[in-house]
Amino acid sequence: MRLKSHPIAGPFPILTGAELRELAADIAANGLREPIVLFQGAILDGRTRYRAANDARYNLSADDFVDFPGTWEEAMAYCISRNLRRRHLSESLRADIAAALSRIPRPVEEPAQISAARPAMSQRQAAEAMNVSRRSVQAAVRYQEHGIPELAEAVRAGAMSVAAAEKLSTLPAEEQRSVVSAGPAEVKKTVRQIRTSKPKPAPPSFVDRFGVVATELRSLLDEAVTADADTVDRGALRDVAAALRNAADRLDALATGVTDDDLHRLIADA
C-alpha cells in the first residue's frame, strides 16, 4: 500500500527531474540514509525520499520509517523547520506555502477526521513562520482561491510571482489561461494593464439606496408639514404628492428584493 502525504507536508515542494533521479540512484546504491517521518499514518517528512525509493525499486522496511511523537501544532512547526532549513525558497514561494498552510483545516478530536470550521494556522502565524508579510500571504490566498491551476504551477516553478498571480486571478478563467499560455511577456503586459486600469466602482448597497430614498422622503414630508395652507400653490402640492408616490414606489421596488442580510445591515447602520 502506497503512503499518502500528510496535509501539513502538502504545501512544500518536492524534488523533481534530475535531482529526483540522482536521489533515486543514490538510494539504489547506498540505501535510505535518513528515515521517512510519519504522522497520523501519512508522510510528514520524506516525500521525496519515499518517491525516489519507489523509483529505484528499493525495498523499504519498517526500519526506514519513524513516527513523529508530537501534537498537530508541533508537527507543523517541525515540517516548516525542516523545509526552511533544507532548501532555499524564494519570497513568493514562501508566501505561497504560507497561504496553503493557513488554509489547512484544523483537526478535530479523531486524528483521521478533518474539520473545516477554522484553519489550523492563521494567516498571521503562517506569515511569521515563513518569514513573509501578511499582505503577501493574503495575495497568495486570493490567487489560490480564484486562479486557474496553471497559475499555481507557474508560481511554484518560480516562473511567476505571487503578486502577478494575484492580479491575473481577477480575470475570467479563460483569459487567465490565454495569458499564461502566451508566455512571460504577455503575463507582464497583462499585469501592467491591470495595475494601471481604474477599478470599476462597486454598485451601491441596499443600505445606500434605501438611505437616498429615505432622505428624499424626509425632505418632502418636511416641505408638506411646514407649508402654509393659505399661501401654498395647489400645483406645488400636486408635485409634492407625485414625488411622494414616486419615492414610495421606489421603496416598494427595493423591498421586493430585500434579503435578511440587507435588513440586518440596515438595522446595524440605523
N, C-alpha and C positions, 0 to 999 in steps of 0.2 A: 504494500500500500504506500502510495506516494504521500509525503507530508505536505501540508499547506503552510503558507506563510502566515504568521500571526498578523492581525490588523495593525499592530504597533509598528511592525517592520515594513509594512507595505509602502509607505511614502518614500522610503530611502531607495536610491538607485542601486542596481547590482552590476557587476562586470559583464560585458558582452564582447563579442568579436574576438580579436586576437588575444586580449587579456584573459578572457574566459578559456580559450583554447590552451594558453600557456599554463593556467592553473590546473586544467584537466590533465595535461601531460605531466605536471609535477606530482599530482596525486597518484597517477598511474605508476610513476617511478618510485615515489617515496612514501606513499600512503597519506592519510589525512593528518597533518601536523597539529591542527587545532580542532577541538571538538565542536560540534554543532549544538547551539544552545536552544533548548525547547522551553516554551512557556504555555501552559494550558493545552499541551498536546500539539502545538504548532511551532514553526521555526521563528524564534525571536532574533537570533543572530547566526549567520552562517548560510544564508540562502544561496550565495554564490558558490560556497564550498559544496553544498548539497547538490547543486545543479552540475558543477564540474565533476563531482564524484560519479554522478549518474552518466554523464557524457563519457567519462573514462571507463565506464563499466566496472568501477571499483566496488567491491562487496562491503558495504557499510555494516558494521556490527554494533552491538549495544555500547561498546567502549568508545564509539565515535560520537556519542550523544551525552549531554548533561542537561539536567533540569534546572531552570532558574528558580531559586527558592523564595524570591521576594513577592511583594504585592504588585498590583497593576501599576501603580504610580512609580514604584521602584523599577519595574520592567521598562517603563517609558524612559526614565532617566538613564538606565543602563544602555538601552538601544541608541538613544541620542548621543550619549558619550562615546560609545564605540564607533559610531559612524562619523562623528565630527573629528575624532582623533585619527581615524584610519585614512581619510582621504580629504583632498582639497575640494570644497564645494563653493561655487560662486554665490554671490549675494542673492541673485534671482532664484537659484536652485534652493538655497536655504529658505527663502521666503515661500517658495512653492511647497517645500516639505513642511514648513511650519503651518501653512494653511491646511494641508492634508491632515496633520496631527490634530489641529483644532476641530476637525470635522469627524474624528473618530468617536463613535458613541461611547458613553460611559457604561461599564459593565454593571449588571445587577448582581444579586446575591449568588446565583448559579453562574460559575465561570463561563460555561458554554453559551449562555444567553447574553444578548446584547440589547440594551435599552437605548432608544433613540431620543429619550426625553431631553438630555443635555450632553454636551461633549465632555470627554474625559479630561480635556485640557483647553483652557480658554485661549483666545487669540493673543491676549497679552502674555500669558505664560509661554505659549509656543514661540512668540517673537523673542522673548528673553532667552529661552532655551537654545534657539537657533541663531541668536545674536544678529537680529534684523529688526527693523522698525515695525511697529504695529500697522502703520499705513501700508507697507509693502505686503504684509500678511493679508490685510483686507483686500488689496488689489488682487492677490492670488486667489483668494476665496471667490471673488466676483468672476474671474475668468474660469475657474474650475466649475462654477455653478452654471454659467451661461455660454461658455465656449465649446467649440467642437473638439473631439479627441485630438485632432491634428495640432491644435494649439498646445495642448499638454505635451505632446510628443516633441514639439519644437523647443519648448521651454526646457524640458528635461534633457534634451540633446545639446543644450547650450546654444541653440540657433536663434533664440528669441528671448527677450527679457520679459519678466512678469508685467512690467509697465506697458509694453507693447501688446502683450496678450490681453491685458485688461481692456485696452482701447478697442482692439479688434472684436472682443466678445460682445460689444454693444451692437454689432452689425447682425443682420439675419444670418442664419447658419450657412445658407448657400453663398452669401457674399464672403463670409469668413473663409469658406473652403476655396473659393475662387482666388482670393488674395493670397492665401498660404501657398496654393499650388503654383502661383505665378512667380514665386521666389522672393528672396530678401529685398530686392529693390522695390518691388510692388508693396511689400509689407511696410517698409519705411515710408513710402509715398502716402499710403493709406493712413498710417498712424499720424503722420504730419497733418493730413487733411482733417482728420477727426479732432486733433488738438486745436486747430485754428478755427474750426467751424463753430458758430454760435449755437449753443443748445436751444432747442425749441422750448418756449415757456410751457410750464405744466398747466393743464386745464384747471380752471377754478374749482375748488372743492364744493361739496354740498353746503358746508357751513358758510363759505364765502358767498355763494349765490343766494342763500337764504338771507344773509346779512344785508345784501344790496336791496333786495325786495322789501325787507322789514324796515330799512331806513327810509325808503320811498314812502311806504305806508304811514310811517310815523310823521313824516313831513306833511303828507296830505291830510292826515287827521288833525294835526295841529292847525293847519290852514282853515279847515272846516270849522273847528271849535272856536277859533278866535275871530271868525268873520262876523261883521256887523250885519244883522238881518235886515236892517233898514236901508243900508247902502250897498249891499253886495249885488253884483250883477248876476242875473239868472244864468247867463251864458257861462260865466266863470264857474258857477256851481255845477252846471252840467259837465264842464270839463273835469272838475274835481271828481264827480261821481264816475265818469268814464275811466279816469285814471285809477280810481279805487277798484273798479270792476276788473281792469286790466291787471293790476297787481294781484288781485285775488285769483284770477285765472292762472297767473304765473306761479303763485304759491300752490295751487291745486296741481299743476304740472310737476312741480318739484316733489310734492308729497307722493305722487304716483310711483316714482322710482326710489323712494327713500328706503334705506335699509336700517336694521338695528344699529349697525356701526355708525351710520350717519347721525342717528338720534343720540347715541352716546356721546359723539364728538360735539354735537350741538349743545347738549346739556353741560358737558365739561367746559365749553367755552363761554357759557352764559354768565 
